[in-house]
């Protein structure tokens, strides 16, 4: 059995979502909503997708079970609220919203409407992440001390496009890159209780900052550092340090492990080079399984809300220069 979804937003990532959905066991995309249908008319005809520029067209369809939202961040809140009103399940790309209060309101509305909610943190489904989570469960790290996270990319290609504004990309690369790392830090280290951040332009080609950092304190007593750059080559790295050793996620396919007593080892998982299409398929299928059989999506609603809270905290702290506590 499959759920039928409408894909809302058909840019580069929207097309990647559609392609990944083709390998799903429990989900299929049947419709597309985009503000400029002429740009994807041929694509939709080739793939036998219904095409419209009006969200209401799919919200009013009984044979649409859910939405896959891949629109600009500032549009998410309105679309999430309309989905709740129409009783549609939602898989939303990140960030969920740009405002913590809006995130809580949207989550509450969807829960009241008995709609399932998932967020597109596909790196949760990468094999190196899953292997590190198994290490955590086995207490391989001992006491957790510190976590470093970075996600960098050359975003000069965003010039003149919707991301190229401070409104859509506050605090530099946080909304496009850093939010991935925020989710992973929460996933591995737990809730964040305090941060202080900075964001500035050093060599930016776009309107938004290209150097954003935050020093973090976690509820478990550990510390962390988050960095996202938008004017260098792509890099994804998460390093978790414990009293028994450290381990590092590199890209979506590599895990480096270094115990206090032992040799450093590097393990590569084939088939997950960026953008890790298989991890996107897995995330979409996990959403569908939650809808069909109540198998909980790995990112909880509390974590979705908390990541939005941290995003807003980084934005606020980098503007004010003050520490933010949660």
N, C-alpha and C positions, 0 to 999 in steps of 0.2 A: 504494500500500500504506500502511496506517495501523497504528500501534501502539495497543493498547487499554489505557486507564488507569483506575485507581480514584482518585477524588478523596477525600483523607483530610482532613476538616475542611470544614465547609460554612457558615462565617460569611459576612460581607460580601465578603471577599476571595476566599473559596472560590467563591462564586457568580460573581464577576467572572472568575475563572479558567475556570469552566465556559463562561461566555458567550464568552470569547475563544477557547476551544478549538473552538467551533463554526465558526470561520473557518480552522482549521488544515488544511493539506494532507496531513499525515502522522500526525496524532494524533486520537484521539477518546476522550472520557470516557464510560464505560459504567456505572460504579458509583460510589456515594458511601458513605463511612463517616463517621458523625457520632455524637457521644455522646448527642444528643437528636433522634432521627429524627422525632419528631412535629412539630418546627419546620419541617422541609423536606419533609414527606411530600407535600404538594400540588405543590411545585416539582418533585420527582423524578418524580411520576406524570405531570405535564404534559410533562416532558422525557424520559420513558421511561428513567429511570435506576434501576438496582437500588439498593436502600437497605438499609443494615445499620448496627448500632452496634458491630459486632465486626470488628476489623482482620483477624483470622484468616480470616474468611469470604472476603476477597478475596485474601489471601496464599495460600490453598489452591486458588484457581481457576486452572486451566491457561490460560484464555483472557484473563487479565489479565497484560499484559506489564510494566507499571510502575505506580508510585504517584506522585501529585502531592500533596505534603504541605503542608497549609495549616493546621496545628494550632498551639496555643500553643508557644512556643520550647522550654519545659522538657520537652516531650514528644518532641521531634525525635530525640534520641539513641536512645531505645528503639525508636522506629519505624524509624529508619534501620538499626539492627542487625537487627531482625526482617525487614526487606526483604532485607537481605543473606543472611540465613539461608534465605529463601524463593526467592532468585534473581530478585528483581524490580528492575528499573531504577528510579531515583528522580529526580524533579524536586522539589526542596525549597525552600520559601520561606525567606527570610532572617530572622534569622541561622541558619546551618546548625545550630549548637549554641551553647550559652552557655559552653562550656568548650573550650579549645584541645586538651587531651589527648583529650577525647571526639571532637572533630572528626577528629583524626588516626586514632583507633581506628575510627570509622565509615567513613572513607574507605578505610582499609586493608581492612576487612572487605568492603566493596562491590567493591573492586578484586580481591580474592582470589576473590570469587564471580563475577567477570567481568560485573559490573553497571555500566552507565553512570550517571553522576551529573551532575546539572545543578542550578544554584541560580537562584532567581527574581529575578535582577538585570535586570529588563526595561529599565531605562534604558540599558543597554549597547546596546540595539537601537533606541534613539530616533535619528531622522535627524540631529539636531544633534550627538549624540555621535559617530556614524559620520563626519560631516563633520570634526569636530575630530581624529579619529584619522587621517584622510587628511592633514590639515595636519601632524600629527606625523611621519608617514611621509615627507612631502615636505620635512622639516626647515624648515618655515615659521617655527618659534619660535626657531631657533638653539639656544643653550645654555639648558636649563631652569633657572630660578632659584627659582620659588616657585609654590605652588598653594594656593588658598583653596577650601574647600568648606563649604556650609551646607545644611541641610535643616530647615526649621521647619514647625510646624503647630499648630493649636489642638486639643489632644487632650482637652479637657474632656469630650467625649462618651464617653471611655473610663471615666469614673467608674462604679464598681460592676461593670465587666466584667473579663475575665480579664487584660487588660494592666495594670489598676490595682493593681499591687503591685510592691514593690521586687524581689521574686523573679523576676518575669517581665520587669520593665523596670529592670534595674540601670543606673546612670549615666544616668538620665533618659530622653531620647528615643533613646538609642543603638540599642536593639534594633529599634525600629519605624521610625526615620528615619535616624539617623546611620550605620547600617551600609550604607545605600545610598551615602552619600558616601564612606565608607571604601573600598568597592569601586571607586568611580570614581576616587578619588585613586590607588589602586594601579594601576588600569587605565592611567591617563594618565602617572603620574609614576614608577611602579615600586615596589619593596618599601620598606617603612618600617623603619627601624633603631632609632628612638628616639622616645619621646614623654613628655610630662608633661601631665597632665590635671586638670581640676577639674569638679565637678558639685555643684549646690546648688539649693535651692528659693528662688525669689524671689516668684513670684505663682502658684504651682502650684495647680490645682484638683484634681489627682489625688494619689495617694500617692507618686508618683515625682517626681524632680527635674525642673525645667523649664529649667535653664540648664547646658549641658554644653559644655566646650571642651577642645581638645587642641592643643598645639604639637608639630609633627612634624619629624623629620629623615629624609631619604630616602637610599637607598644610592647614588644618583647625585650626592649632595652638595647637592641642593636642599632647601629648607625648605617647610613648609606649615602651615596652620591649619585646624582643623575645628571647626565650631560647630553645635549642634543645640538648638533651643528648642521647648518644647511648649506655650507659652501665648501664641502670637501667630498671625498669619495665615500660611497656607502659603507657603513660598518654597523653591525649589530653585535653587541657583546654584553653579557650579564655574568658577573663573577660573584659567587657566594662564598664567603669566608667563614669557617667555623674552627673550633679548637682542635679538631682532628684533621683539618686540611681544607683545601679550596677546590672548587670546580667551576668551570666556565662554559657558558653557551656561546658559541661563535656561529653566526648565521643561523640557518634553520637545520643544519645537517651535521654540526660538529660539537662534540663534548670533550673538554680537556679536564682531566682529573689529577689532582696532586695531593696525596695524603701526607701528613706530617712524617710518618714512617713508611717510606716507599718511593717508587719511581713515578714521575709524571707520565701519564698516558693520554693519547689522543685517539678518539674514536669518531669515525665518519659514517654517517647514515646515508646511503645513496638514494637519489630520487627526490631530494628536497632542496635543491638549489633555488635561490630566489627567483620568483616570488613564492615558491613552495606551494604550487597549485594543489597538491595532495592534502596539504594542511587546511586549505580553504574548503575543499570538498568535505573533509572531516568535520569542520566547524558547521557547515550547512547541514550535514546529515545529523549532527548532534542536536541542532535546533529542531529538525523534523522529528527526531526520536522523542524529544521533550513534548512536542505537540501531540504525537500519536500515542505515546505510552508512559508519559510522566517520568522518563529517565532524565533527571535534572541536568541542565546545561552546566558545564564546568565553571562558568563565570556566574556567580550568584548576583542577584539584584543588589544585595548590599555592596558587593565589590564594584558593580557598575556605578552605583551612586558614590562610593568612596573614591574611585578613580576620578570622577568628575569633580568631587570636592578638592582633591589634590591638584588637579589641573587648574581649577580656579584659584587655589592657594598659591601656585607658582606664578600665575598671572598677577595676582594682587601683591605678592611679596616682591616680585621683580619690578613692579611699578612704584611701590612705597619704600622699598629697602628695609622693611620690617619683617620680623619673624612672624609666622602664622602658625597657630595651634588649632588642633581639631579635638 
